[in-house]
Amino acid sequence: MMKETSKMVYMCVKAHDGENITAQDIANETGIPLKSVNGIVTQSFCRHKDANKNPEPLMERIPAEAVDPDTGLHRPIKLIRLTDAGRDFDIEAACAPADEDEQ
């Protein structure tokens, strides 16, 4: 079961699918601290495994470059994008509590 913060990160990235979005953008939009966003993206989505425990990344980090508007200097950044599996992922099912065994 995924945590609510993971759902918030996923929904943010999905809402911006196809756009250039960074972890800082996600943190700004969701209010989740940047360090937490980076951890969630890595642990919950980049290292996601399917039901058979096979690697199935839902998000990927794409190396890119940004220009600082004040200095004109280029700096490396990582864009966060959904994979095809990420677009098809059912976040509601992943966040639902597991059914308890009936007694």
DSSP file with accessible surface (Angstrom, degrees, kcal/mol):
  #  RESIDUE AA STRUCTURE BP1 BP2  ACC     N-H-->O    O-->H-N    N-H-->O    O-->H-N    TCO  KAPPA ALPHA  PHI   PSI    X-CA   Y-CA   Z-CA
    1    1 A M              0   0  166      0, 0.0    94,-0.2     0, 0.0     2,-0.2   0.000 360.0 360.0 360.0 132.0    0.0    0.0    0.0
    2    2 A M        -     0   0   27     92,-2.2     2,-0.1    89,-0.2    42,-0.0  -0.598 360.0-112.9 -87.4 152.9    1.3    3.4   -0.9
    3    3 A K     >  -     0   0  156     -2,-0.2     4,-1.8     1,-0.1     3,-0.3  -0.363  26.7-108.9 -80.0 162.7    1.2    6.4    1.4
    4    4 A E  H  > S+     0   0  123      1,-0.2     4,-2.4     2,-0.2     5,-0.1   0.858 119.1  57.0 -60.2 -36.5   -0.9    9.5    0.7
    5    5 A T  H  > S+     0   0   56      1,-0.2     4,-2.2     2,-0.2    -1,-0.2   0.891 104.5  52.3 -65.6 -35.3    2.2   11.5    0.0
    6    6 A S  H  > S+     0   0    6     -3,-0.3     4,-2.7     1,-0.2    -1,-0.2   0.915 108.8  50.6 -64.0 -40.9    3.2    9.1   -2.7
    7    7 A K  H  X S+     0   0   40     -4,-1.8     4,-2.9     1,-0.2     5,-0.2   0.917 108.7  51.9 -62.4 -42.0   -0.3    9.5   -4.2
    8    8 A M  H  X S+     0   0   71     -4,-2.4     4,-2.0     2,-0.2    -2,-0.2   0.919 111.3  46.9 -61.0 -43.9    0.1   13.3   -4.1
    9    9 A V  H  X S+     0   0    0     -4,-2.2     4,-2.5     2,-0.2     5,-0.2   0.946 113.7  48.2 -63.3 -47.7    3.5   13.1   -6.0
   10   10 A Y  H  X S+     0   0    2     -4,-2.7     4,-3.0     1,-0.2     5,-0.2   0.933 111.4  49.4 -59.1 -47.1    2.0   10.7   -8.6
   11   11 A M  H  X S+     0   0   85     -4,-2.9     4,-2.3     1,-0.2    -1,-0.2   0.876 110.8  51.1 -63.2 -36.3   -1.1   12.8   -9.2
   12   12 A C  H  X S+     0   0    6     -4,-2.0     4,-1.1    -5,-0.2    -1,-0.2   0.947 112.7  44.3 -65.1 -48.1    1.1   15.9   -9.6
   13   13 A V  H >< S+     0   0    2     -4,-2.5     3,-0.5     1,-0.2     6,-0.2   0.924 114.0  50.7 -64.6 -40.4    3.4   14.3  -12.2
   14   14 A K  H >< S+     0   0   86     -4,-3.0     3,-1.6     1,-0.2    -1,-0.2   0.903 106.5  54.7 -64.8 -38.8    0.4   12.8  -14.0
   15   15 A A  H 3< S+     0   0   73     -4,-2.3    -1,-0.2     1,-0.3    -2,-0.2   0.779 115.2  40.4 -64.9 -24.6   -1.3   16.2  -14.1
   16   16 A H  T X< S+     0   0   40     -4,-1.1     3,-2.5    -3,-0.5    -1,-0.3   0.042  82.7 155.4-110.8  23.0    1.8   17.6  -15.8
   17   17 A D  T <  S+     0   0   61     -3,-1.6     3,-0.1     1,-0.3    -3,-0.1  -0.272  70.6  18.8 -55.8 131.1    2.5   14.6  -18.1
   18   18 A G  T 3  S+     0   0   63      1,-0.4    -1,-0.3    64,-0.1     2,-0.2   0.328 105.7 105.9  89.5  -7.2    4.5   15.6  -21.1
   19   19 A E  S <  S-     0   0  100     -3,-2.5     2,-1.0    -6,-0.2    -1,-0.4  -0.601  83.6-100.8 -98.5 163.9    5.7   18.8  -19.4
   20   20 A N        +     0   0  110     -2,-0.2     2,-0.4    -3,-0.1    61,-0.1  -0.759  55.4 166.4 -84.4 104.2    9.1   19.6  -18.0
   21   21 A I        -     0   0    6     -2,-1.0    59,-3.1    59,-0.4     2,-0.2  -0.963  16.8-164.6-125.7 138.5    8.6   19.1  -14.3
   22   22 A T     >  -     0   0   26     -2,-0.4     4,-2.1    57,-0.2     5,-0.2  -0.696  38.9-102.9-113.1 170.8   11.3   18.8  -11.6
   23   23 A A  H  > S+     0   0   10     55,-0.5     4,-2.8    -2,-0.2     5,-0.2   0.878 123.8  55.8 -60.2 -36.6   11.3   17.6   -8.0
   24   24 A Q  H  > S+     0   0   86      1,-0.2     4,-2.7     2,-0.2    -1,-0.2   0.912 105.7  50.8 -63.8 -39.4   11.3   21.2   -6.9
   25   25 A D  H  > S+     0   0   68      2,-0.2     4,-2.2     1,-0.2    -1,-0.2   0.916 111.4  48.1 -61.8 -42.8    8.2   21.9   -9.0
   26   26 A I  H  X S+     0   0    0     -4,-2.1     4,-2.7     2,-0.2     6,-0.4   0.926 111.6  49.8 -64.0 -44.5    6.5   18.9   -7.4
   27   27 A A  H  X S+     0   0    9     -4,-2.8     4,-2.3     1,-0.2     5,-0.3   0.924 111.4  49.2 -60.5 -43.7    7.5   20.1   -3.9
   28   28 A N  H  < S+     0   0  113     -4,-2.7    -1,-0.2     1,-0.2    -2,-0.2   0.899 115.6  43.1 -62.9 -40.7    6.2   23.6   -4.6
   29   29 A E  H  < S+     0   0  108     -4,-2.2    -2,-0.2    -5,-0.2    -1,-0.2   0.869 124.0  33.0 -75.5 -36.7    2.9   22.3   -5.9
   30   30 A T  H  < S-     0   0   29     -4,-2.7    -2,-0.2    -5,-0.2    -3,-0.2   0.679  96.3-127.2 -94.8 -21.5    2.3   19.7   -3.2
   31   31 A G     <  +     0   0   65     -4,-2.3    -4,-0.1     1,-0.3    -3,-0.1   0.514  64.0 136.6  82.7   4.8    3.9   21.3   -0.2
   32   32 A I        -     0   0   13     -6,-0.4    -1,-0.3    -5,-0.3    -2,-0.2  -0.692  65.6 -99.9 -83.7 135.5    5.9   18.1    0.4
   33   33 A P     >  -     0   0   85      0, 0.0     4,-2.4     0, 0.0     3,-0.3  -0.219  28.4-119.1 -56.5 145.6    9.6   18.9    1.3
   34   34 A L  H  > S+     0   0   65      1,-0.2     4,-2.6     2,-0.2     5,-0.2   0.884 113.1  53.5 -54.0 -45.0   12.0   18.5   -1.6
   35   35 A K  H  > S+     0   0  182      1,-0.2     4,-2.0     2,-0.2    -1,-0.2   0.905 110.5  47.8 -60.4 -39.4   14.0   15.8    0.1
   36   36 A S  H  > S+     0   0   58     -3,-0.3     4,-2.8     2,-0.2    -1,-0.2   0.902 109.3  53.2 -67.9 -41.4   10.8   13.7    0.6
   37   37 A V  H  X S+     0   0    0     -4,-2.4     4,-2.8     1,-0.2     5,-0.2   0.945 109.3  49.0 -58.8 -47.3    9.7   14.2   -3.0
   38   38 A N  H  X S+     0   0   58     -4,-2.6     4,-2.3     1,-0.2    -1,-0.2   0.909 112.5  48.3 -60.1 -41.4   13.1   12.9   -4.2
   39   39 A G  H  X S+     0   0   34     -4,-2.0     4,-3.0    -5,-0.2     5,-0.4   0.915 112.3  48.4 -64.8 -41.9   12.8    9.9   -1.9
   40   40 A I  H  X>S+     0   0   20     -4,-2.8     4,-2.2     2,-0.2     5,-1.0   0.935 111.1  49.8 -64.5 -46.1    9.2    9.1   -3.0
   41   41 A V  I  X>S+     0   0    0     -4,-2.8     5,-3.1    -5,-0.2     4,-1.0   0.944 118.3  39.9 -59.1 -45.4   10.1    9.4   -6.7
   42   42 A T  I  <>S+     0   0   30     -4,-2.3     5,-1.7    -5,-0.2    -2,-0.2   0.976 124.7  33.3 -68.8 -55.9   13.1    7.1   -6.3
   43   43 A Q  I  <5S+     0   0  115     -4,-3.0    -3,-0.2    -5,-0.2    -2,-0.2   0.907 128.2  32.3 -72.5 -44.2   11.6    4.5   -3.9
   44   44 A S  I  <5S+     0   0   30     -4,-2.2    -3,-0.2    -5,-0.4    -1,-0.2   0.804 134.6  15.3 -86.0 -29.7    8.0    4.4   -4.9
   45   45 A F  I ><<S+     0   0    0     -5,-1.0    13,-3.0    -4,-1.0    14,-0.9   0.805 122.9  45.1-119.3 -43.7    8.1    5.0   -8.6
   46   46 A C  I 3 <S+     0   0   32     -5,-3.1    -4,-0.2    11,-0.2    -3,-0.2   0.853 125.0  36.3 -72.5 -32.1   11.6    4.7  -10.2
   47   47 A R  T 3 <S+     0   0  156     -5,-1.7    -1,-0.2    -6,-0.3    -2,-0.1   0.140  88.0 143.6-104.7  19.7   12.2    1.4   -8.3
   48   48 A H    <   -     0   0   35     -3,-0.7     8,-3.1    11,-0.1     2,-0.4  -0.245  33.9-155.7 -60.7 144.0    8.6    0.1   -8.5
   49   49 A K  B     -A   55   0A 117      6,-0.3    -2,-0.1    -5,-0.1    -1,-0.0  -0.956  12.0-124.2-122.8 145.8    8.1   -3.6   -9.0
   50   50 A D    >   -     0   0   44      4,-2.7     3,-2.3    -2,-0.4     6,-0.1  -0.068  45.6 -80.8 -75.6-175.8    5.2   -5.4  -10.5
   51   51 A A  T 3  S+     0   0  101      1,-0.3    -1,-0.1     2,-0.1    -2,-0.0   0.763 132.6  53.0 -61.6 -24.2    3.1   -8.1   -8.8
   52   52 A N  T 3  S-     0   0  126      2,-0.1    -1,-0.3     3,-0.0    -2,-0.1   0.233 120.0-108.8 -94.6  11.5    5.7  -10.7   -9.8
   53   53 A K  S <  S+     0   0  163     -3,-2.3    -2,-0.1     1,-0.3     3,-0.0   0.682  73.0 141.5  69.7  20.5    8.6   -8.6   -8.2
   54   54 A N        -     0   0   85      1,-0.1    -4,-2.7     2,-0.0    -1,-0.3  -0.739  63.8 -95.5 -89.5 142.0   10.0   -7.7  -11.6
   55   55 A P  B     +A   49   0A 104      0, 0.0    -6,-0.3     0, 0.0    -7,-0.1  -0.316  49.7 166.6 -57.8 130.5   11.3   -4.1  -12.1
   56   56 A E        -     0   0   70     -8,-3.1    -8,-0.1   -11,-0.1    -9,-0.1  -0.614  22.0-154.1-146.0  78.3    8.6   -1.9  -13.6
   57   57 A P        -     0   0   62      0, 0.0    29,-0.3     0, 0.0    28,-0.3  -0.328  11.4-171.4 -59.4 135.6    9.6    1.8  -13.3
   58   58 A L  S    S+     0   0    1    -13,-3.0    25,-2.3     1,-0.2     2,-0.3   0.628  73.8  26.5 -98.4 -22.0    6.6    4.1  -13.2
   59   59 A M  E     -B   82   0B   1    -14,-0.9     2,-0.3    23,-0.3    23,-0.2  -0.948  66.8-162.0-136.0 158.7    8.7    7.3  -13.5
   60   60 A E  E     -B   81   0B  91     21,-2.6    21,-2.5    -2,-0.3     2,-0.5  -0.964  18.6-127.4-138.8 155.3   12.1    8.2  -14.8
   61   61 A R  E     -B   80   0B  69     -2,-0.3    19,-0.2    19,-0.2   -39,-0.0  -0.921  21.6-159.9-103.5 128.3   14.5   11.0  -14.4
   62   62 A I  E     -B   79   0B  49     17,-3.0    17,-3.0    -2,-0.5     2,-0.1  -0.924  19.3-125.4-110.3 119.0   15.7   12.6  -17.6
   63   63 A P  E     +B   78   0B  96      0, 0.0     2,-0.3     0, 0.0    15,-0.2  -0.399  45.5 153.2 -63.0 137.3   19.0   14.6  -17.4
   64   64 A A  E     -B   77   0B  35     13,-2.6    13,-2.2    -2,-0.1     2,-0.4  -0.836  36.1-116.8-149.2-172.8   18.5   18.2  -18.7
   65   65 A E  E     -B   76   0B 126     11,-0.3     2,-0.3    -2,-0.3     9,-0.0  -0.994  17.2-163.2-139.5 139.9   19.9   21.7  -18.3
   66   66 A A  E     -B   75   0B  25      9,-2.9     9,-2.8    -2,-0.4     2,-0.5  -0.932  15.9-134.4-122.2 150.3   18.4   24.9  -17.1
   67   67 A V  E     -B   74   0B  80     -2,-0.3     7,-0.2     7,-0.2     6,-0.1  -0.904  20.3-127.9-105.7 125.9   19.7   28.4  -17.5
   68   68 A D     >  -     0   0   51      5,-3.0     4,-2.9    -2,-0.5     5,-0.2  -0.599  14.6-148.1 -69.4 121.1   19.7   30.7  -14.5
   69   69 A P  T  4 S+     0   0  123      0, 0.0    -1,-0.2     0, 0.0    -2,-0.0   0.791  93.9  47.8 -65.5 -25.1   17.9   33.8  -15.5
   70   70 A D  T  4 S+     0   0  149      1,-0.1    -2,-0.0     3,-0.1    -3,-0.0   0.891 128.0  19.4 -81.8 -40.7   20.0   36.0  -13.3
   71   71 A T  T  4 S-     0   0   84      2,-0.2     3,-0.1     0, 0.0    -1,-0.1   0.643  89.4-130.8-106.1 -18.1   23.5   34.8  -14.2
   72   72 A G     <  +     0   0   42     -4,-2.9     2,-0.2     1,-0.3    -2,-0.0   0.497  58.7 143.7  77.4   2.8   22.9   33.1  -17.5
   73   73 A L        -     0   0  118     -5,-0.2    -5,-3.0    -6,-0.1     2,-0.3  -0.505  49.0-127.7 -77.5 145.1   24.8   30.1  -16.2
   74   74 A H  E     -B   67   0B 115     -7,-0.2    -7,-0.2    -2,-0.2    -1,-0.1  -0.725  27.8-175.9 -90.5 139.4   23.7   26.6  -17.2
   75   75 A R  E     -B   66   0B 137     -9,-2.8    -9,-2.9    -2,-0.3     2,-0.2  -0.992  27.6-110.6-136.5 145.1   23.1   24.0  -14.5
   76   76 A P  E     +B   65   0B 116      0, 0.0     2,-0.3     0, 0.0   -11,-0.3  -0.482  40.0 172.2 -73.9 141.3   22.2   20.4  -14.7
   77   77 A I  E     -B   64   0B  33    -13,-2.2   -13,-2.6    -2,-0.2     2,-0.5  -0.896  28.0-127.2-136.1 170.0   18.7   19.3  -13.6
   78   78 A K  E     -B   63   0B 112     -2,-0.3   -55,-0.5   -15,-0.2     2,-0.3  -0.988  17.3-151.0-123.3 123.2   16.6   16.2  -13.7
   79   79 A L  E     -B   62   0B  15    -17,-3.0   -17,-3.0    -2,-0.5     2,-0.5  -0.700  12.9-138.6 -87.9 145.0   13.2   16.2  -15.3
   80   80 A I  E     +B   61   0B   2    -59,-3.1   -59,-0.4    -2,-0.3     2,-0.3  -0.924  28.3 172.0-109.8 125.7   10.7   13.7  -13.9
   81   81 A R  E     -B   60   0B  68    -21,-2.5   -21,-2.6    -2,-0.5     2,-0.2  -0.965  32.4-113.5-133.3 150.7    8.4   11.9  -16.4
   82   82 A L  E     -B   59   0B   1     -2,-0.3   -23,-0.3   -23,-0.2     2,-0.1  -0.548  28.1-138.4 -75.7 144.6    5.9    9.1  -16.3
   83   83 A T     >  -     0   0   23    -25,-2.3     4,-2.1    -2,-0.2     5,-0.2  -0.432  34.9 -96.7 -86.9 175.0    6.8    5.9  -18.2
   84   84 A D  H  > S+     0   0  123      1,-0.2     4,-1.4     2,-0.2     5,-0.1   0.920 130.4  51.3 -59.5 -40.5    4.1    4.1  -20.2
   85   85 A A  H  > S+     0   0   29    -28,-0.3     4,-0.7     1,-0.2    -1,-0.2   0.878 107.3  54.0 -63.8 -35.3    3.6    1.8  -17.2
   86   86 A G  H  4 S+     0   0    0    -29,-0.3     3,-0.5     1,-0.2    -1,-0.2   0.870 104.6  53.3 -66.6 -36.3    3.2    4.9  -15.0
   87   87 A R  H  < S+     0   0   86     -4,-2.1    -1,-0.2     1,-0.2    -2,-0.2   0.840 114.0  42.7 -66.7 -32.5    0.5    6.3  -17.3
   88   88 A D  H  < S+     0   0  141     -4,-1.4    -1,-0.2    -5,-0.2    -2,-0.2   0.512  88.8 119.5 -89.4  -6.9   -1.4    3.0  -16.9
   89   89 A F     <  -     0   0   37     -4,-0.7     2,-1.0    -3,-0.5     3,-0.1  -0.334  61.0-138.1 -67.1 138.4   -0.8    2.7  -13.2
   90   90 A D     >  +     0   0   95      1,-0.2     4,-1.8    -2,-0.1     5,-0.1  -0.773  23.4 178.0 -97.5  92.6   -3.9    2.6  -10.9
   91   91 A I  H  > S+     0   0    8     -2,-1.0     4,-1.7     1,-0.2   -89,-0.2   0.843  77.5  59.5 -66.3 -32.7   -2.8    4.8   -8.0
   92   92 A E  H  > S+     0   0  100      1,-0.2     4,-0.9     2,-0.2    -1,-0.2   0.931 107.3  45.7 -63.4 -42.4   -6.2    4.4   -6.2
   93   93 A A  H  4 S+     0   0   61      1,-0.2     3,-0.4     2,-0.2    -1,-0.2   0.894 112.0  52.3 -67.1 -37.0   -5.8    0.6   -6.1
   94   94 A A  H  < S+     0   0   26     -4,-1.8   -92,-2.2     1,-0.2    -1,-0.2   0.789 112.9  44.6 -69.9 -26.0   -2.2    1.0   -4.9
   95   95 A C  H  < S+     0   0   19     -4,-1.7    -1,-0.2   -94,-0.2    -2,-0.2   0.555  89.6 106.6 -94.5  -9.8   -3.3    3.3   -2.1
   96   96 A A  S  < S-     0   0   50     -4,-0.9   -94,-0.1    -3,-0.4     3,-0.1  -0.442  81.0-104.4 -70.4 142.1   -6.3    1.3   -1.0
   97   97 A P        -     0   0   99      0, 0.0    -1,-0.1     0, 0.0     2,-0.1  -0.361  41.9-102.0 -64.5 145.3   -5.9   -0.6    2.3
   98   98 A A        -     0   0   86      1,-0.1     2,-0.2    -3,-0.1    -3,-0.0  -0.401  40.7-103.7 -65.9 141.8   -5.4   -4.3    1.9
   99   99 A D        -     0   0  157     -2,-0.1     2,-0.3    -3,-0.1    -1,-0.1  -0.483  35.2-129.2 -67.4 136.8   -8.5   -6.5    2.5
  100  100 A E        -     0   0  179     -2,-0.2     2,-0.1     1,-0.1    -1,-0.1  -0.613  27.7-101.2 -86.0 146.9   -8.3   -8.2    5.8
  101  101 A D        -     0   0  151     -2,-0.3     2,-0.2     1,-0.1    -1,-0.1  -0.436  37.7-120.2 -65.3 135.3   -9.0  -11.9    6.0
  102  102 A E              0   0  192     -2,-0.1    -1,-0.1     1,-0.1    -3,-0.0  -0.580 360.0 360.0 -76.3 143.6  -12.5  -12.7    7.1
  103  103 A Q              0   0  240     -2,-0.2    -1,-0.1     0, 0.0     0, 0.0  -0.710 360.0 360.0-105.3 360.0  -12.7  -14.8   10.3
